[in-house]
Amino acid sequence: MKQTGAVAHPASGRQMHLAAGTMTATVVQVGAGLRELAIAGRPVLDGYAQDEIAAYAQGQALVPWPNRLADGRYTFAGNELQLALTEPENHCAIHGLARWLAWDVVAAEEDRVALAVTVAAQAGYPFTLRAEVEYTLTSDGISVQTTLTNSGETALPAGHGFHPYVTVGTDRVDDTQLRLPVASRLEADDRGIPTGRRIPVDGTKYDFREPRIIGELQLDTAFTDLLRDDDGCARIQLAAPGDGGRAELWLDTTYDYVMAFTGDSLPDPARRRRALGLEPMTCAPNAFRSGDGLQTLQPGEATTSRWGLKPS
């Protein structure tokens, strides 16, 4: 593992460059993010430059909740709590509390890096949560292990997710073939907040259980009821036409939800539909209010999750 010295103080913090075979990756300190991933020089992620911020959550760890929380307001253990509205245009709190924190680098090797952060008790989240993320690169791809630990003295609500934008080399996702092994999607309102209804994908435009081209379909959609292989993992597959690039995102049993996002609403027109956001989530959007997939960790209790990305 080597460190860059090209920029004295990169916007995304310390840069950890990993290599294994033809695979390379860059993990950053801010947000414990996966900024770059490539195979034989071909990008697998639509990332960002080291002197930029992850304005669209590219590759970031989303702790202690992924996606949106309506009005930033929820009730836990009988207490009404209010978080800052970090997505004011939708009157929501979005993507947790650790995106802009400089995580501690606790291990750094040629093919592995581990980062950790303590989300301190604060207004709206009066709990103490320790998060650890470990990236391991092999010649086949990258695996990501996340452990959340309640390091406080009271029970706390917790969930997490990640926000990679995956590309297989097509100019637009319209030409990408997608296999998404899920049985249901979560109906959502115009803010992206689930209504509570699970709708079967069977026979609808959201049915990608068999591989097909994305086309002009706009996705900013949470899916659940994942269809898993014998080892318990769900595997999402992307492929470019012909002999183009391919990628497989796998999720262990702790990830019961996944977002698919074609990027049509991104403020930067150049980034729209350039890659497919595939977001592993341990809980649904708005889980702090709905409880859908939300975990309650007791003092000292921990939970560990794994996902990964295999390009070819």
C-alpha positions in Angstrom: 0.0 0.0 0.0 1.3 3.5 -0.9 0.1 6.9 0.0 -0.1 9.9 -2.4 1.6 13.1 -1.7 0.3 15.0 -4.7 -2.1 17.0 -2.7 -1.2 18.1 0.8 -4.7 18.1 2.2 -7.1 16.3 -0.1 -10.7 17.1 0.4 -11.5 13.5 1.1 -8.7 13.1 3.6 -5.9 10.5 3.7 -5.8 8.3 0.5 -5.2 4.6 0.8 -4.2 2.9 -2.5 -4.7 -0.9 -2.6 -3.5 -3.3 -5.3 -4.0 -7.0 -5.9 -3.4 -8.6 -9.3 -5.0 -6.3 -11.9 -7.3 -4.8 -9.3 -6.7 -1.4 -7.8 -8.7 0.6 -5.3 -8.6 3.9 -3.4 -10.1 4.1 0.1 -10.5 7.6 1.7 -10.5 8.7 5.2 -13.5 11.0 5.0 -16.7 8.9 5.1 -14.6 5.7 5.0 -15.4 5.8 1.3 -14.4 3.7 -1.6 -13.4 6.5 -4.0 -12.0 4.3 -6.8 -12.1 0.7 -8.0 -10.7 -0.5 -11.3 -9.7 -3.7 -13.1 -6.8 -3.6 -15.5 -7.2 0.2 -15.5 -11.0 0.1 -16.4 -13.1 2.0 -13.8 -15.7 -0.1 -12.0 -17.0 2.8 -10.0 -18.0 6.3 -11.0 -16.0 8.0 -8.3 -14.5 11.5 -7.8 -11.1 13.2 -7.7 -9.2 13.3 -4.5 -9.5 17.1 -4.3 -13.3 16.9 -4.6 -15.9 15.9 -2.0 -18.3 13.0 -2.5 -21.2 15.4 -3.3 -23.5 12.5 -4.2 -22.4 10.1 -1.5 -20.2 8.2 -4.0 -18.8 5.1 -2.2 -19.5 6.4 1.3 -20.4 4.5 4.4 -23.9 5.5 5.6 -24.0 5.2 9.4 -26.2 5.0 11.5 -28.9 5.0 8.8 -29.0 4.9 5.0 -31.2 6.9 2.8 -33.9 9.3 4.0 -35.5 9.9 7.3 -38.7 11.9 6.9 -38.6 15.3 8.6 -35.5 14.1 10.5 -37.9 13.1 13.3 -38.3 9.8 15.1 -39.2 8.3 18.5 -37.0 5.8 20.3 -37.5 4.4 23.8 -40.3 6.9 24.3 -38.3 9.9 23.5 -39.1 12.2 20.5 -35.8 13.1 18.7 -35.1 15.6 16.0 -32.1 15.4 13.6 -30.7 18.2 11.4 -32.4 18.3 7.9 -29.4 17.5 5.8 -31.6 17.3 2.7 -33.6 20.4 3.2 -35.2 20.4 -0.3 -37.1 17.2 0.8 -37.3 18.1 4.5 -35.3 15.0 5.3 -32.2 13.9 7.2 -30.2 11.8 4.8 -27.4 9.1 4.9 -26.5 9.2 8.5 -24.0 11.1 10.6 -20.5 9.8 9.5 -20.3 10.9 5.9 -18.1 14.0 6.6 -16.2 12.6 9.6 -12.5 11.9 9.2 -12.3 8.2 10.2 -9.3 6.8 12.0 -7.1 4.5 9.9 -6.5 1.6 12.2 -4.8 -0.8 9.7 -3.2 -0.2 6.3 -1.6 -2.9 4.1 -1.0 -3.4 0.4 -4.4 -5.1 -0.1 -6.3 -4.2 3.1 -7.3 -1.1 5.0 -9.5 -0.7 8.1 -11.1 2.5 9.4 -13.1 3.3 12.5 -15.0 6.2 13.9 -17.1 6.9 17.0 -20.4 8.6 16.3 -20.6 10.6 19.5 -23.9 11.3 21.3 -25.4 14.5 19.9 -28.6 16.4 19.4 -31.1 14.0 17.6 -28.9 10.9 18.2 -28.0 10.9 22.0 -26.2 7.6 21.7 -22.5 6.5 21.3 -21.9 4.2 18.3 -18.6 2.7 17.2 -18.3 1.9 13.4 -15.6 -0.1 11.8 -15.2 -0.7 8.1 -12.6 -3.0 6.6 -11.8 -3.2 2.8 -10.0 -6.2 1.5 -8.9 -6.3 -2.2 -8.1 -9.6 -4.0 -7.5 -10.4 -7.7 -11.2 -11.2 -7.9 -12.6 -7.9 -6.4 -13.2 -6.1 -3.2 -15.0 -7.2 0.0 -16.3 -4.8 2.6 -16.9 -5.8 6.3 -18.8 -3.4 8.6 -19.1 -3.8 12.4 -21.3 -1.5 14.5 -20.9 -1.6 18.2 -23.0 0.1 20.9 -20.2 1.7 23.0 -22.6 3.7 25.1 -24.7 2.9 28.2 -28.2 2.8 26.7 -29.8 0.9 23.8 -29.6 2.6 20.4 -31.2 2.3 17.0 -28.8 1.4 14.2 -28.6 0.6 10.5 -26.2 1.3 7.7 -25.6 1.2 4.0 -23.1 2.0 1.2 -23.4 4.1 -1.9 -21.3 2.8 -4.8 -22.1 3.9 -8.4 -21.2 0.9 -10.5 -20.2 1.1 -14.2 -19.4 -1.6 -16.7 -18.0 0.8 -19.3 -21.1 1.9 -21.1 -21.6 5.7 -21.6 -25.1 5.5 -20.1 -26.8 2.9 -18.0 -29.5 2.7 -20.7 -27.3 0.2 -22.5 -26.4 -1.9 -19.4 -28.0 -5.2 -18.7 -29.2 -5.7 -15.2 -30.0 -8.8 -13.1 -31.6 -7.8 -9.8 -32.8 -10.8 -7.8 -35.5 -9.3 -5.7 -39.2 -10.2 -5.3 -40.6 -6.8 -4.1 -40.1 -3.1 -4.2 -41.1 -0.6 -1.6 -43.7 1.9 -2.7 -42.6 5.4 -2.0 -44.1 8.9 -2.0 -42.7 11.9 -3.9 -40.0 12.4 -1.3 -38.7 8.8 -1.6 -40.3 7.8 1.7 -41.8 4.3 1.8 -45.5 4.2 2.3 -45.4 0.8 4.0 -46.5 -1.2 0.9 -44.4 -4.0 -0.6 -45.3 -4.4 -4.2 -44.3 -7.6 -6.1 -42.1 -6.9 -9.1 -43.5 -9.8 -11.0 -44.8 -8.6 -14.4 -43.9 -5.0 -13.8 -41.2 -2.7 -15.3 -39.2 -3.3 -12.1 -38.8 -7.0 -12.7 -35.1 -7.7 -13.4 -35.0 -11.2 -12.0 -34.0 -12.3 -15.4 -31.2 -10.1 -17.0 -32.5 -7.4 -19.3 -31.4 -3.9 -20.6 -32.3 -1.0 -18.3 -33.3 1.2 -21.2 -35.0 4.5 -20.3 -36.3 3.3 -17.0 -35.7 5.8 -14.2 -34.8 4.1 -10.9 -34.6 5.6 -7.5 -36.2 2.6 -5.9 -35.8 0.5 -2.8 -36.1 -3.3 -3.2 -36.5 -6.1 -0.7 -37.3 -9.8 -0.4 -33.9 -10.6 -1.9 -33.6 -13.9 -3.7 -30.5 -15.7 -2.4 -28.1 -18.4 -3.5 -27.4 -21.5 -1.4 -24.6 -19.6 0.5 -27.2 -17.0 1.6 -25.8 -14.3 -0.6 -27.8 -12.2 -3.1 -26.0 -11.4 -6.3 -26.8 -8.4 -8.5 -25.2 -8.5 -11.9 -24.4 -5.8 -14.5 -23.1 -6.4 -18.0 -22.2 -4.3 -21.0 -23.3 -5.3 -24.5 -21.2 -8.0 -26.3 -17.9 -8.7 -24.7 -17.9 -5.6 -22.6 -17.3 -5.2 -18.8 -19.3 -7.1 -16.2 -19.7 -6.7 -12.4 -21.4 -8.6 -9.6 -22.3 -7.0 -6.3 -23.0 -9.5 -3.6 -24.7 -9.0 -0.2 -24.7 -11.3 2.8 -27.9 -12.1 4.8 -27.7 -8.9 6.9 -28.6 -6.8 3.9 -32.3 -7.2 3.3 -32.7 -4.1 1.2 -31.0 -2.6 -1.9 -31.5 0.7 -3.7 -31.1 1.0 -7.4 -30.5 4.6 -8.6 -30.0 5.7 -12.2 -29.0 9.2 -11.2 -31.7 11.1 -13.1 -32.2 13.6 -10.2 -28.5 14.4 -9.7 -27.8 18.1 -9.8 -24.9 17.6 -12.2 -26.4 16.7 -15.7 -23.0 15.1 -16.7 -23.4 12.5 -14.0 -27.0 11.5 -14.7 -27.4 7.9 -15.9 -23.6 7.5 -16.1 -23.5 4.7 -13.6 -26.0 2.7 -11.6 -26.1 3.4 -7.8 -26.5 0.0 -6.1 -26.8 0.6 -2.4 -26.7 -2.3 0.1 -28.8 -1.4 3.1 -29.5 -3.3 6.4 -32.7 -1.4 6.8 -35.3 0.4 4.7 -35.4 4.1 4.0 -37.1 5.9 6.9 -36.4 2.9 9.2 -35.9 5.1 12.3 -39.6 5.9 12.0 -41.1 2.7 10.4 -38.8 0.2 12.2 -38.5 -1.7 8.9 -35.2 -3.6 9.3 -34.0 -1.3 12.1 -31.8 -2.9 14.7 -31.7 -2.1 18.4 -28.3 -2.6 19.9 -27.9 -3.0 23.6 -24.8 -1.7 25.4 -21.8 -3.6 24.3 -23.7 -5.4 21.5 -22.2 -5.5 18.0 -23.4 -6.5 14.5 -21.3 -7.4 11.5 -22.2 -7.3 7.8 -20.4 -8.1 4.5 -20.8 -7.2 0.9 -18.5 -7.0 -2.1 -18.0 -6.2 -5.8 -16.5 -8.6 -8.3 -15.8 -7.0 -11.8 -14.6 -8.9 -14.9 
